[in-house]
């Protein structure tokens, strides 16, 4: 094994740790925990409410609105995570089942596609771009929330 391989493995593990922290914070609706994973210059393409969100202040407001839409227990389940990391930039993609349990106890959740790009900063790896999307049927123009891996 050479130094580059060892560094790549360490960087991939560090990126995975950031995503695990993000997931744990999202499950608890912990905005401070969620935003500890983002860089100040975050640009997000979320699946709802906005075409583009730039900066932590705007994205925090967006996240707060999302949390308020899901007042019951929040559901976040990550699957099929793939991580590629260089020495200072990385990307990851995965499927995320997200939603909440409604006031009748029924799960209101669907699988989304997520891609994140990260940069290594002085404080460690931070997410600089995040993209959530749902496939849609071009015949009906409706999102396909019933798909599962």
VEXDREN-2710 file (C-alpha; in Angstrom, 1 decimal):
% VEXDREN-2710
k/r/px/py/pz
1/UNK/0.0/0.0/0.0
2/UNK/1.4/3.4/-0.9
3/UNK/0.9/6.8/0.9
4/UNK/-1.7/7.9/-1.6
5/UNK/-3.9/4.8/-0.9
6/UNK/-3.6/5.3/2.9
7/UNK/-4.5/9.0/2.5
8/UNK/-7.5/8.2/0.3
9/UNK/-8.8/5.7/2.8
10/UNK/-8.4/8.2/5.6
11/UNK/-10.1/10.9/3.7
12/UNK/-13.0/8.6/2.6
13/UNK/-13.4/7.6/6.2
14/UNK/-13.4/11.2/7.4
15/UNK/-16.1/12.1/4.7
16/UNK/-18.2/9.2/5.8
17/UNK/-17.9/10.4/9.4
18/UNK/-19.2/13.9/8.4
19/UNK/-22.1/12.3/6.6
20/UNK/-22.9/10.1/9.7
21/UNK/-22.9/13.2/11.9
22/UNK/-25.1/15.0/9.5
23/UNK/-27.5/12.0/9.4
24/UNK/-27.6/11.8/13.2
25/UNK/-28.3/15.5/13.5
26/UNK/-31.0/15.5/10.8
27/UNK/-32.8/12.6/12.6
28/UNK/-32.9/14.8/15.8
29/UNK/-33.9/18.0/13.9
30/UNK/-30.7/19.4/15.4
31/UNK/-30.0/22.5/13.3
32/UNK/-26.6/23.3/15.0
33/UNK/-25.5/19.7/14.4
34/UNK/-26.6/19.7/10.8
35/UNK/-24.9/23.0/10.1
36/UNK/-21.6/21.9/11.7
37/UNK/-21.3/19.8/8.6
38/UNK/-21.7/22.6/6.1
39/UNK/-19.3/25.2/4.8
40/UNK/-20.3/28.8/5.0
41/UNK/-20.5/28.9/1.2
42/UNK/-22.9/26.0/0.9
43/UNK/-25.0/26.0/-2.2
44/UNK/-27.9/23.6/-2.1
45/UNK/-30.4/22.4/-4.7
46/UNK/-33.1/20.9/-2.6
47/UNK/-36.1/19.0/-3.9
48/UNK/-38.7/21.4/-2.4
49/UNK/-39.4/25.1/-2.0
50/UNK/-36.5/26.6/-3.8
51/UNK/-34.5/26.2/-7.0
52/UNK/-31.2/27.3/-5.4
53/UNK/-30.2/28.2/-1.8
54/UNK/-26.8/29.9/-1.1
55/UNK/-25.1/30.4/2.2
56/UNK/-25.7/29.0/5.7
57/UNK/-28.2/31.7/6.7
58/UNK/-30.5/31.1/3.8
59/UNK/-30.1/27.3/4.0
60/UNK/-30.8/27.3/7.8
61/UNK/-34.1/29.1/7.2
62/UNK/-34.9/26.5/4.5
63/UNK/-34.1/23.7/6.9
64/UNK/-36.2/25.3/9.6
65/UNK/-39.2/25.4/7.2
66/UNK/-38.6/21.7/6.4
67/UNK/-38.5/20.7/10.0
68/UNK/-41.7/22.6/10.7
69/UNK/-43.4/20.7/7.8
70/UNK/-42.5/17.4/9.6
71/UNK/-43.5/17.9/13.2
72/UNK/-43.7/14.2/14.1
73/UNK/-40.8/11.9/14.5
74/UNK/-38.4/12.5/11.6
75/UNK/-37.3/9.7/9.3
76/UNK/-33.8/9.6/7.7
77/UNK/-32.4/6.4/6.3
78/UNK/-29.3/6.4/4.1
79/UNK/-28.6/3.7/1.6
80/UNK/-26.1/2.8/-1.1
81/UNK/-23.5/5.4/0.1
82/UNK/-20.6/5.8/-2.3
83/UNK/-17.7/8.2/-1.4
84/UNK/-14.7/9.4/-3.5
85/UNK/-12.1/11.6/-1.8
86/UNK/-9.0/13.3/-3.0
87/UNK/-6.7/15.3/-0.7
88/UNK/-8.9/18.4/-0.5
89/UNK/-12.1/17.7/-2.4
90/UNK/-14.6/14.8/-2.2
91/UNK/-18.0/13.8/-3.4
92/UNK/-20.5/11.3/-2.2
93/UNK/-23.9/10.1/-3.5
94/UNK/-26.6/8.0/-1.8
95/UNK/-30.3/7.3/-1.5
96/UNK/-32.1/8.9/1.4
97/UNK/-35.4/7.9/2.7
98/UNK/-36.8/11.0/4.4
99/UNK/-40.0/12.1/5.8
100/UNK/-41.9/12.0/9.1
101/UNK/-44.6/10.2/11.0
102/UNK/-47.9/12.1/10.9
103/UNK/-50.3/12.7/13.8
104/UNK/-52.1/9.4/13.0
105/UNK/-48.9/7.4/13.3
106/UNK/-48.5/6.8/9.5
107/UNK/-45.1/7.3/7.9
108/UNK/-45.1/9.9/5.2
109/UNK/-41.7/9.3/3.6
110/UNK/-40.1/8.6/0.2
111/UNK/-36.7/7.9/-1.2
112/UNK/-34.7/10.8/-2.6
113/UNK/-31.4/10.9/-4.5
114/UNK/-28.6/12.9/-2.9
115/UNK/-25.2/14.1/-4.1
116/UNK/-22.8/16.1/-1.9
117/UNK/-19.5/17.8/-2.6
118/UNK/-17.1/18.5/0.2
119/UNK/-13.9/20.5/0.7
120/UNK/-11.3/19.9/3.3
121/UNK/-11.1/23.1/5.4
122/UNK/-8.9/23.9/8.4
123/UNK/-11.7/22.6/10.6
124/UNK/-12.0/19.4/8.6
125/UNK/-14.3/18.2/5.8
126/UNK/-17.3/20.4/5.1
127/UNK/-20.2/20.1/2.6
128/UNK/-20.0/22.9/0.0
129/UNK/-22.8/21.6/-2.3
130/UNK/-25.8/19.4/-1.6
131/UNK/-28.4/18.3/-4.2
132/UNK/-31.6/16.4/-3.3
133/UNK/-33.9/15.2/-6.1
134/UNK/-36.8/12.9/-6.8
135/UNK/-37.3/11.3/-10.2
136/UNK/-40.4/12.4/-12.0
137/UNK/-42.7/11.0/-14.7
138/UNK/-42.4/13.2/-17.8
139/UNK/-45.8/12.0/-19.0
140/UNK/-47.6/13.3/-15.9
141/UNK/-45.1/15.8/-14.6
142/UNK/-45.5/14.2/-11.2
143/UNK/-42.7/13.2/-8.8
144/UNK/-42.4/9.4/-8.4
145/UNK/-42.3/9.2/-4.6
146/UNK/-43.3/5.5/-4.5
147/UNK/-39.9/4.2/-5.9
148/UNK/-37.7/2.2/-3.6
149/UNK/-34.2/0.7/-4.0
END
